[in-house]
């Protein structure tokens, strides 16, 4: 017997935007975030994640964000009449019936909105990917999170007693490209898991050479996770990785132009003016990911530091962020 989805989670910000929770609405909130719900939680065991099997924090957390539960029917009934959002993103936890549940959510949401739908999911079969696309999913994300195989296996894979493996995730991304096409497949990279700046840069080159866009995240320690005592990344180092992503995504930087110097700090063998022109708009320092996604304060505290701005930067903020890269003077 098919059991239909009854409960989903919404990010607290999404619930406020929809009027399901009290709070001040954010005019810059551009994505409706939903997450699959399973009473038993997630079968995966990622060391940084509050949803992990071995984590002990409240089960309604993902990164810094609270995700309260709602009846899916209530979510559909309270959907804004005119789309305030620019994108719908369905986050998932790992369990056997996941694809069936995602399909049900997509179909219900598609009845009330024509917005592009993204799904963040673990590697699934080619047949399931095709089914998701036919149901209305336009973008799929499979998060590697780690920049190297060894870090991946340490925080997500074999050392975490899960079925996740680096090669399976890489293969899943390749298969997704065949189905969804270039520009519609994403992955995540968390900075601060022990990688060098050069390893992070090489990862970004690898992904863009495949045709996969990269969403950058700053590691955020959450109490109750296996990495609760790990510090966040150095802001200046994070800024340099943001520059790599910006330049690579625009075709302005080649792999052999990235040099590793003292203490692991990278520098670029391209003209200073090219860098400044590319960074002038400030988009390099905004949230990265699917088009229309801004994840307000997902890895940042409102008091800062702002690793990823959820809105356009002011001229002063752009100047400060460029200074923080320590690349140009």
LOGUMI-588033 format. One record per residue (C-alpha): residue number from 1; residue in three letters; x, y, z. Coordinates in steps of 0.001 Angstrom, whole numbers, plus 500000, padded with zeros to 6 digits. Each point is the difference from the previous one (the first is absolute). Example, Ala and Ser with C-alpha at 12.3 -4.5 7.8 and 13.67 -1.06 7.14 Angstrom:
residues 2
GUMAR num residu     px     py     pz
GUMAR   1    ALA 512300 495500 507800
GUMAR   2    SER 501370 503440 499340
end
This chain:
residues 329
GUMAR num residu     px     py     pz
GUMAR   1    UNK 500000 500000 500000
GUMAR   2    UNK 501335 503454 499080
GUMAR   3    UNK 500189 502327 502980
GUMAR   4    UNK 499785 503630 498948
GUMAR   5    UNK 502153 502682 501593
GUMAR   6    UNK 498208 501749 502841
GUMAR   7    UNK 502763 501981 501706
GUMAR   8    UNK 502818 502172 498681
GUMAR   9    UNK 502387 502413 501618
GUMAR  10    UNK 500359 503638 498998
GUMAR  11    UNK 502959 502163 500844
GUMAR  12    UNK 498904 502470 502644
GUMAR  13    UNK 500592 502898 497611
GUMAR  14    UNK 497776 498364 497379
GUMAR  15    UNK 497261 499435 502576
GUMAR  16    UNK 500151 503668 500991
GUMAR  17    UNK 499816 501121 496374
GUMAR  18    UNK 496899 497815 499537
GUMAR  19    UNK 498334 501296 503150
GUMAR  20    UNK 500178 496651 501793
GUMAR  21    UNK 502259 501384 502721
GUMAR  22    UNK 500186 503433 501563
GUMAR  23    UNK 503009 502165 499260
GUMAR  24    UNK 501254 502775 497786
GUMAR  25    UNK 499902 499144 496309
GUMAR  26    UNK 503213 500425 498038
GUMAR  27    UNK 499597 501796 496639
GUMAR  28    UNK 503164 498261 498787
GUMAR  29    UNK 498752 496475 500752
GUMAR  30    UNK 499841 498465 496529
GUMAR  31    UNK 499723 496219 500437
GUMAR  32    UNK 497314 497841 501600
GUMAR  33    UNK 501840 497245 501863
GUMAR  34    UNK 498266 496703 500753
GUMAR  35    UNK 501541 496870 501502
GUMAR  36    UNK 498816 496413 500029
GUMAR  37    UNK 498877 498658 503355
GUMAR  38    UNK 500617 496564 501481
GUMAR  39    UNK 499298 499230 503630
GUMAR  40    UNK 503026 497703 500229
GUMAR  41    UNK 502278 502692 498605
GUMAR  42    UNK 502783 499673 497444
GUMAR  43    UNK 501857 496780 499206
GUMAR  44    UNK 503126 501951 499058
GUMAR  45    UNK 502529 501081 502623
GUMAR  46    UNK 501837 503094 498744
GUMAR  47    UNK 502267 501293 502750
GUMAR  48    UNK 498926 503634 499626
GUMAR  49    UNK 496239 499481 499722
GUMAR  50    UNK 497351 500301 502757
GUMAR  51    UNK 497883 497512 498019
GUMAR  52    UNK 502726 497324 500183
GUMAR  53    UNK 499241 496657 501585
GUMAR  54    UNK 502474 500560 502862
GUMAR  55    UNK 499220 503678 500594
GUMAR  56    UNK 498250 501017 503209
GUMAR  57    UNK 498634 503533 499376
GUMAR  58    UNK 496311 500707 499430
GUMAR  59    UNK 498870 498107 496909
GUMAR  60    UNK 498476 503091 498418
GUMAR  61    UNK 503393 501548 499173
GUMAR  62    UNK 501980 500175 496799
GUMAR  63    UNK 503150 502078 500347
GUMAR  64    UNK 498968 503053 502078
GUMAR  65    UNK 496397 499956 498799
GUMAR  66    UNK 496918 498704 501780
GUMAR  67    UNK 497589 497934 497858
GUMAR  68    UNK 496602 499590 501716
GUMAR  69    UNK 497528 497349 498830
GUMAR  70    UNK 496780 500737 498085
GUMAR  71    UNK 497266 498045 498315
GUMAR  72    UNK 500752 500052 496277
GUMAR  73    UNK 496340 500804 499383
GUMAR  74    UNK 500319 503103 502187
GUMAR  75    UNK 503124 501111 498146
GUMAR  76    UNK 498202 499697 496665
GUMAR  77    UNK 496946 501849 501285
GUMAR  78    UNK 502126 502882 501338
GUMAR  79    UNK 502187 500393 496922
GUMAR  80    UNK 500203 503681 498968
GUMAR  81    UNK 497503 500819 497250
GUMAR  82    UNK 502628 501884 498034
GUMAR  83    UNK 503386 498359 500179
GUMAR  84    UNK 502109 502053 502386
GUMAR  85    UNK 502781 497486 499524
GUMAR  86    UNK 502252 499433 496995
GUMAR  87    UNK 500760 496334 500620
GUMAR  88    UNK 498820 496983 501978
GUMAR  89    UNK 502671 497813 501586
GUMAR  90    UNK 499275 496581 501445
GUMAR  91    UNK 502638 498822 502452
GUMAR  92    UNK 500062 496308 500815
GUMAR  93    UNK 501105 497588 502682
GUMAR  94    UNK 501084 496504 499019
GUMAR  95    UNK 497607 497037 500335
GUMAR  96    UNK 498661 497260 497691
GUMAR  97    UNK 496665 501619 499070
GUMAR  98    UNK 501535 503406 499335
GUMAR  99    UNK 499455 500234 496237
GUMAR 100    UNK 496332 499054 500350
GUMAR 101    UNK 499544 502745 502614
GUMAR 102    UNK 501831 502605 497943
GUMAR 103    UNK 497798 499193 497002
GUMAR 104    UNK 496875 500505 502088
GUMAR 105    UNK 501258 503368 501270
GUMAR 106    UNK 500996 501112 496503
GUMAR 107    UNK 496611 499068 498570
GUMAR 108    UNK 498114 501825 502743
GUMAR 109    UNK 502158 503109 499674
GUMAR 110    UNK 499803 499927 496214
GUMAR 111    UNK 496196 500228 500244
GUMAR 112    UNK 500278 503459 501546
GUMAR 113    UNK 503234 501462 498632
GUMAR 114    UNK 501963 500113 496758
GUMAR 115    UNK 503220 501085 501684
GUMAR 116    UNK 503177 498021 499255
GUMAR 117    UNK 500470 497137 502452
GUMAR 118    UNK 503379 498841 501272
GUMAR 119    UNK 500570 496767 501904
GUMAR 120    UNK 503055 499404 502188
GUMAR 121    UNK 500392 496238 500287
GUMAR 122    UNK 502499 497158 500363
GUMAR 123    UNK 500921 497946 496900
GUMAR 124    UNK 496930 498206 498637
GUMAR 125    UNK 499407 497810 496963
GUMAR 126    UNK 499876 501378 496484
GUMAR 127    UNK 496374 498872 499795
GUMAR 128    UNK 499102 501928 503158
GUMAR 129    UNK 501762 503106 498706
GUMAR 130    UNK 498005 499789 496784
GUMAR 131    UNK 496783 499618 501962
GUMAR 132    UNK 500799 503080 502092
GUMAR 133    UNK 500667 502019 496870
GUMAR 134    UNK 496757 498886 498376
GUMAR 135    UNK 498123 500950 503181
GUMAR 136    UNK 501283 503576 499795
GUMAR 137    UNK 503431 500162 501633
GUMAR 138    UNK 502235 502357 498013
GUMAR 139    UNK 503235 499874 502018
GUMAR 140    UNK 501612 497243 502025
GUMAR 141    UNK 502762 500319 502559
GUMAR 142    UNK 502188 497196 501312
GUMAR 143    UNK 502251 501315 502754
GUMAR 144    UNK 503572 498790 500136
GUMAR 145    UNK 500683 502571 502747
GUMAR 146    UNK 503649 498942 500268
GUMAR 147    UNK 502661 501029 497500
GUMAR 148    UNK 501990 496736 500116
GUMAR 149    UNK 499130 496289 500157
GUMAR 150    UNK 501794 499546 503325
GUMAR 151    UNK 498083 502823 501702
GUMAR 152    UNK 496746 498734 498504
GUMAR 153    UNK 500514 496508 501379
GUMAR 154    UNK 500947 501442 503376
GUMAR 155    UNK 496934 502220 500432
GUMAR 156    UNK 497329 498334 497840
GUMAR 157    UNK 501103 496574 498820
GUMAR 158    UNK 501750 496874 501157
GUMAR 159    UNK 501236 501427 503314
GUMAR 160    UNK 496445 501058 500856
GUMAR 161    UNK 498558 496511 499515
GUMAR 162    UNK 497749 500994 497098
GUMAR 163    UNK 499526 498900 496411
GUMAR 164    UNK 501194 503357 498639
GUMAR 165    UNK 503152 499808 497878
GUMAR 166    UNK 501899 502700 498106
GUMAR 167    UNK 499916 498144 496684
GUMAR 168    UNK 496268 499320 500278
GUMAR 169    UNK 499326 503701 500530
GUMAR 170    UNK 502244 500935 497065
GUMAR 171    UNK 498248 497446 497816
GUMAR 172    UNK 496618 501320 501133
GUMAR 173    UNK 500986 503497 498919
GUMAR 174    UNK 501090 498720 496573
GUMAR 175    UNK 496735 498123 499560
GUMAR 176    UNK 498021 503049 501065
GUMAR 177    UNK 501711 502050 497302
GUMAR 178    UNK 498782 497553 497362
GUMAR 179    UNK 496416 500432 501163
GUMAR 180    UNK 499688 503594 501201
GUMAR 181    UNK 502684 501593 497828
GUMAR 182    UNK 502807 502472 500597
GUMAR 183    UNK 498849 502900 502132
GUMAR 184    UNK 497490 497870 501879
GUMAR 185    UNK 502305 497897 502188
GUMAR 186    UNK 501617 501322 503153
GUMAR 187    UNK 502167 498833 502848
GUMAR 188    UNK 501041 501467 503345
GUMAR 189    UNK 503462 500686 501357
GUMAR 190    UNK 500452 500679 503701
GUMAR 191    UNK 503138 501991 500756
GUMAR 192    UNK 501639 499280 503349
GUMAR 193    UNK 500022 496197 500115
GUMAR 194    UNK 503783 499713 499858
GUMAR 195    UNK 500659 500641 496317
GUMAR 196    UNK 502754 502272 498703
GUMAR 197    UNK 499078 503030 497913
GUMAR 198    UNK 501577 498319 496976
GUMAR 199    UNK 497907 496859 500529
GUMAR 200    UNK 496848 502103 500177
GUMAR 201    UNK 501025 501844 496825
GUMAR 202    UNK 500715 496736 498171
GUMAR 203    UNK 496581 498678 501028
GUMAR 204    UNK 498327 503075 498530
GUMAR 205    UNK 501924 499579 496736
GUMAR 206    UNK 499020 496321 499881
GUMAR 207    UNK 496314 500762 500427
GUMAR 208    UNK 499810 502840 497486
GUMAR 209    UNK 501945 497975 497454
GUMAR 210    UNK 497259 497372 500341
GUMAR 211    UNK 497272 502631 499639
GUMAR 212    UNK 498945 499975 503654
GUMAR 213    UNK 499524 503219 501970
GUMAR 214    UNK 501282 500257 503563
GUMAR 215    UNK 498204 501455 502989
GUMAR 216    UNK 502468 501097 502663
GUMAR 217    UNK 499336 499587 503712
GUMAR 218    UNK 502075 501013 503006
GUMAR 219    UNK 500266 497198 502536
GUMAR 220    UNK 497708 500704 502943
GUMAR 221    UNK 500361 498039 503224
GUMAR 222    UNK 496712 498833 501483
GUMAR 223    UNK 499754 498758 503567
GUMAR 224    UNK 499270 496285 500151
GUMAR 225    UNK 501750 499145 496728
GUMAR 226    UNK 503310 498156 499752
GUMAR 227    UNK 501722 503232 498938
GUMAR 228    UNK 498449 502264 502618
GUMAR 229    UNK 503433 501163 501230
GUMAR 230    UNK 501493 500704 496576
GUMAR 231    UNK 500549 503729 499267
GUMAR 232    UNK 498640 501784 496923
GUMAR 233    UNK 502345 500717 497097
GUMAR 234    UNK 502235 503032 499944
GUMAR 235    UNK 498008 502789 498316
GUMAR 236    UNK 502867 501123 497783
GUMAR 237    UNK 500561 496454 498798
GUMAR 238    UNK 496283 499602 499280
GUMAR 239    UNK 500000 503237 498014
GUMAR 240    UNK 502797 498694 497771
GUMAR 241    UNK 497993 496849 499249
GUMAR 242    UNK 497016 502201 499159
GUMAR 243    UNK 502223 501831 497530
GUMAR 244    UNK 501068 496704 498438
GUMAR 245    UNK 496406 498980 499491
GUMAR 246    UNK 499068 503366 498504
GUMAR 247    UNK 502925 500097 497590
GUMAR 248    UNK 499661 496352 498958
GUMAR 249    UNK 496255 500305 499431
GUMAR 250    UNK 500668 502972 497724
GUMAR 251    UNK 502824 498276 498117
GUMAR 252    UNK 502563 502526 501244
GUMAR 253    UNK 502356 497635 501836
GUMAR 254    UNK 501919 496906 498902
GUMAR 255    UNK 501205 497244 502285
GUMAR 256    UNK 503698 500737 499371
GUMAR 257    UNK 499428 503631 501029
GUMAR 258    UNK 499291 499023 503608
GUMAR 259    UNK 503157 499928 502106
GUMAR 260    UNK 500448 498796 503562
GUMAR 261    UNK 502272 502149 502069
GUMAR 262    UNK 501096 500379 503591
GUMAR 263    UNK 497780 498372 502622
GUMAR 264    UNK 497818 498529 497262
GUMAR 265    UNK 498614 503336 498807
GUMAR 266    UNK 499111 500035 496307
GUMAR 267    UNK 500658 502800 497547
GUMAR 268    UNK 499060 500509 496370
GUMAR 269    UNK 502246 500509 497012
GUMAR 270    UNK 497647 502394 498235
GUMAR 271    UNK 499857 503764 499733
GUMAR 272    UNK 498848 501847 503125
GUMAR 273    UNK 497513 502036 497970
GUMAR 274    UNK 498266 496853 498755
GUMAR 275    UNK 499462 498905 503588
GUMAR 276    UNK 498731 503396 501127
GUMAR 277    UNK 497599 500290 497073
GUMAR 278    UNK 498613 496512 500663
GUMAR 279    UNK 499458 500782 503685
GUMAR 280    UNK 498613 503522 499608
GUMAR 281    UNK 496332 498963 500061
GUMAR 282    UNK 500398 498025 503233
GUMAR 283    UNK 498244 496896 498628
GUMAR 284    UNK 503054 497891 500863
GUMAR 285    UNK 499204 500536 503677
GUMAR 286    UNK 496284 499285 499826
GUMAR 287    UNK 498342 496637 500580
GUMAR 288    UNK 500831 497597 497175
GUMAR 289    UNK 497914 497127 498708
GUMAR 290    UNK 496922 499738 497826
GUMAR 291    UNK 498751 503161 498304
GUMAR 292    UNK 497698 501900 502331
GUMAR 293    UNK 501277 498370 503203
GUMAR 294    UNK 501320 502131 502837
GUMAR 295    UNK 499828 497847 503198
GUMAR 296    UNK 499909 502888 502517
GUMAR 297    UNK 502288 499336 502986
GUMAR 298    UNK 500293 496292 499235
GUMAR 299    UNK 503630 499959 501123
GUMAR 300    UNK 500239 503545 501370
GUMAR 301    UNK 498921 501641 503209
GUMAR 302    UNK 498212 503345 499499
GUMAR 303    UNK 502812 501742 501866
GUMAR 304    UNK 502539 498531 497575
GUMAR 305    UNK 502440 499301 498640
GUMAR 306    UNK 498143 499801 496702
GUMAR 307    UNK 501581 497200 498035
GUMAR 308    UNK 497155 500047 497449
GUMAR 309    UNK 497810 503066 499613
GUMAR 310    UNK 496309 499160 499337
GUMAR 311    UNK 499499 503272 498087
GUMAR 312    UNK 501924 502403 497774
GUMAR 313    UNK 502907 501609 501820
GUMAR 314    UNK 500417 503706 500575
GUMAR 315    UNK 503046 501703 498483
GUMAR 316    UNK 501583 500066 503446
GUMAR 317    UNK 499377 496280 500487
GUMAR 318    UNK 501471 499196 496592
GUMAR 319    UNK 503128 501983 500787
GUMAR 320    UNK 500381 498292 503371
GUMAR 321    UNK 499466 496513 498531
GUMAR 322    UNK 502624 500639 497309
GUMAR 323    UNK 502403 501206 502683
GUMAR 324    UNK 499297 496827 502003
GUMAR 325    UNK 501229 497853 497095
GUMAR 326    UNK 503543 501356 500550
GUMAR 327    UNK 500447 499580 496249
GUMAR 328    UNK 500096 503591 498790
GUMAR 329    UNK 501267 503194 501580
end
